[in-house]
Amino acid sequence: MKDSKKTKPGKPGTATAPAFQLRLYVAGKTEKSLTALNNLKRICETHMAGQYRIELIDLLLTPQLAAGDQILAVPTLVRRLPEPIKKIIGDLSNEERVLVGLDVQPLRD
Amino acid sequence: MRRKASSATDDHPSIPKAPTGIKGLDDITGGGLPAGRPTLLSGTAGAGKTLFGTEFLVRGALEFNEPGVFMMFEENADELTANVRSLGFDLKKLSAQKKILLDHVRIERSEIEETGEYDLEGLFIRLGHAIDSIGAKRVVLDTIEALFAGLPDHAILRAELRRLFRWLKDRGVTALITGEKVDASITRFGLEEYVADCVITLDHRVDGQISTRRLRVVKYRGSSHGTNEYPFLIGESGISVLPITSLKLEHRVSRERLSTGIPALDEMLGGQGIFRGSSMLVSGSPGTGKSSIGASFVDAACQRGEKALLFAYEESADQIIRNMGSIGMDLEKWIKKGLLQIHSSRPTLQGLEQHLVMMHDTVTAFQPSVVAVDPISNLTLDRDETAVKPTLMRLIDFLKEQKITAVFTSLTHGTTSVSASEDSEVGVSSLMDVWLLLRNHEHNGERNRTLYVLKARGMSHSNQVREFILADSGIDLVDVYLGANGVLTGTSRVTQEAREQATLQMDRQDYERKMRRFAATREAIELQISLLKSQAEAELAEMDFAVAQESAREDAAKSNFDTLSKRRGGNKAGNGRNNEKA
């Protein structure tokens, strides 16, 4: 997280682009940011393992990126792919709503 | 100029202000918006909030060297650029020069899912970045209330807005936040709770089918400000507010006199016309020649080589030129020379206030020395007079301050009775320095015009009623005759003139005859006198002769006596006879 931009948790190795390209915008290392990132990682691993890529963008370091994705609130998770673009704001603490927002069918065992 | 005026308003240093550059607003606020603080601009839909914000930034960038960020939540940059281009604001160019930064914040409720805690740090960062990238001193948020529609959690939003305004203050930018006015509250979502330094409302009211835009400074912490509602206009070059309600009457006056263009009228006004910078009201019933007096005044100004402005609310410019041509005035040549401008519009085009704003702007742009308004009574259409007076007062004060001489014509309603025509003018006449009253006289099967000076402040003026004549060669005034049936004009006057001429002639003849008779009598008497004189002289001569004869005879008698006495030796009796004769 410290080296910001392109942290790729999950499974890197796949040659083809992952189906879910996600961007998480945060502003500094706040509690909310950390909570959001941890929540996101957990949800992704649980429900779409191997099919996602997460970009973490710290707006304190790259403020010019805020305008591009129309970011107002932080943390904001942007689903850039598949289209259409979806945004989920908040610390992603409600897993169910995150999945609804990402349009992902929850995997229940 | 404006800023200087503001700093001179009071001796105590007021809070620092950021001039808006919007015509008139800086006068009301005593210099502009509070510098480095947020100001709330609230208004109904279509009241001109976005335009106000844009002008604030554009003027700031161009005139005061303060770059600005326009963060818009409703329109996008291209739309805004297109919308304000017609007002001469080239946002594209200003953006390229990094004087203005346009940032469109788009919030789609449908795209956003909300889960867990968040804040609006993203917005802060984005705004902060925009401010830093061009070194902005000004920020407009138009309108941040859109966030309420986009973000479901209003509790978070409100807390964040409070933080935002605090943050803007800390950054020291002069911010303008717009909000939509609904019914009683200043903004729909109560932004006034957070932005409390300065609140300005814009209003767009329709009264008698005529819309008027008004601006009011509701509150201005730490500064005095005008509290009235001021009409404003979105004109060809942006917003202009009409602030003039001079509480002080301290304009310097001129002693120079200006001709009205009618020599006989100048004669009535102490022989020199009216003072420069004064205002003249010409009132009268229809067809009494009000417009002609107005036009002649304008014509006279142009002849002196001064600039004149004519606002016409009844006739088009062409029509005026044609009509005035019929009484020997060629206004067209002045227009070609650039000395005269005629602005014609229907009074119903806009409200009175906006007309005045328009006049204000035109006068400021053209800088004439003479202004004619023909007629003001049309502007007051369907308006109650109490509302009209203050607005006209603003115009008159403004013109006086600029040392512009003004002529207003006013239509009085039909009636010919003096008191009625005076009553209907009470609203504005007290503001005027000179008041001419034109009246129609119907008598002896014809209608004639008369004119008199009802008042003329500070100059001797004629108390006479004059007949007012519009001829091919121009306007003239002639003396009227007072007959048994009142004032005689037109053919009655001519008849009366002839009659008096005849009487005069007869009198003269009579006199001459008398004088002749006197002379003849005198001559006869003198003749008699000389006759008597010569008679008297003859008598005198006769008497002398008699006396001489007598003494001769006495001498002779005496010598006879002596001779006899010598011969007789004395005789008493002879003595006695002698004594008897003597």
Chai-1 contact restraints between the chains, C-beta under 6 A:
chainA,res_idxA,chainB,res_idxB,connection_type,confidence,min_distance_angstrom,max_distance_angstrom,comment,restraint_id
A,A27,B,E121,contact,1.0,0.0,6.0,A-B,restraint_1
A,A27,B,I125,contact,1.0,0.0,6.0,A-B,restraint_2
A,K32,B,E117,contact,1.0,0.0,6.0,A-B,restraint_3
A,L59,B,I125,contact,1.0,0.0,6.0,A-B,restraint_4
A,P63,B,I125,contact,1.0,0.0,6.0,A-B,restraint_5
A,P63,B,H129,contact,1.0,0.0,6.0,A-B,restraint_6
A,Q64,B,H129,contact,1.0,0.0,6.0,A-B,restraint_7
A,A66,B,G122,contact,1.0,0.0,6.0,A-B,restraint_8
A,A66,B,I125,contact,1.0,0.0,6.0,A-B,restraint_9
A,A66,B,R126,contact,1.0,0.0,6.0,A-B,restraint_10
A,A67,B,R126,contact,1.0,0.0,6.0,A-B,restraint_11
A,Q70,B,R106,contact,1.0,0.0,6.0,A-B,restraint_12
A,I71,B,G122,contact,1.0,0.0,6.0,A-B,restraint_13
A,L72,B,L120,contact,1.0,0.0,6.0,A-B,restraint_14
A,L72,B,G122,contact,1.0,0.0,6.0,A-B,restraint_15
A,L72,B,L123,contact,1.0,0.0,6.0,A-B,restraint_16
A,A73,B,Y118,contact,1.0,0.0,6.0,A-B,restraint_17
A,A73,B,L120,contact,1.0,0.0,6.0,A-B,restraint_18
A,A73,B,G122,contact,1.0,0.0,6.0,A-B,restraint_19
A,V74,B,E121,contact,1.0,0.0,6.0,A-B,restraint_20
A,V74,B,G122,contact,1.0,0.0,6.0,A-B,restraint_21
A,K87,B,E111,contact,1.0,0.0,6.0,A-B,restraint_22
A,K87,B,I112,contact,1.0,0.0,6.0,A-B,restraint_23
A,I88,B,E113,contact,1.0,0.0,6.0,A-B,restraint_24
A,I89,B,E114,contact,1.0,0.0,6.0,A-B,restraint_25
A,I89,B,Y118,contact,1.0,0.0,6.0,A-B,restraint_26
A,G90,B,E114,contact,1.0,0.0,6.0,A-B,restraint_27
A,G90,B,T115,contact,1.0,0.0,6.0,A-B,restraint_28
A,G90,B,G116,contact,1.0,0.0,6.0,A-B,restraint_29
A,G90,B,E117,contact,1.0,0.0,6.0,A-B,restraint_30
A,G90,B,Y118,contact,1.0,0.0,6.0,A-B,restraint_31
A,D91,B,G116,contact,1.0,0.0,6.0,A-B,restraint_32
A,D91,B,E117,contact,1.0,0.0,6.0,A-B,restraint_33
A,L92,B,T115,contact,1.0,0.0,6.0,A-B,restraint_34
A,L92,B,G116,contact,1.0,0.0,6.0,A-B,restraint_35
A,S93,B,G116,contact,1.0,0.0,6.0,A-B,restraint_36
A,N94,B,T115,contact,1.0,0.0,6.0,A-B,restraint_37
A,R97,B,E113,contact,1.0,0.0,6.0,A-B,restraint_38
A,R97,B,T115,contact,1.0,0.0,6.0,A-B,restraint_39
A,V98,B,T115,contact,1.0,0.0,6.0,A-B,restraint_40
A,G101,B,E113,contact,1.0,0.0,6.0,A-B,restraint_41
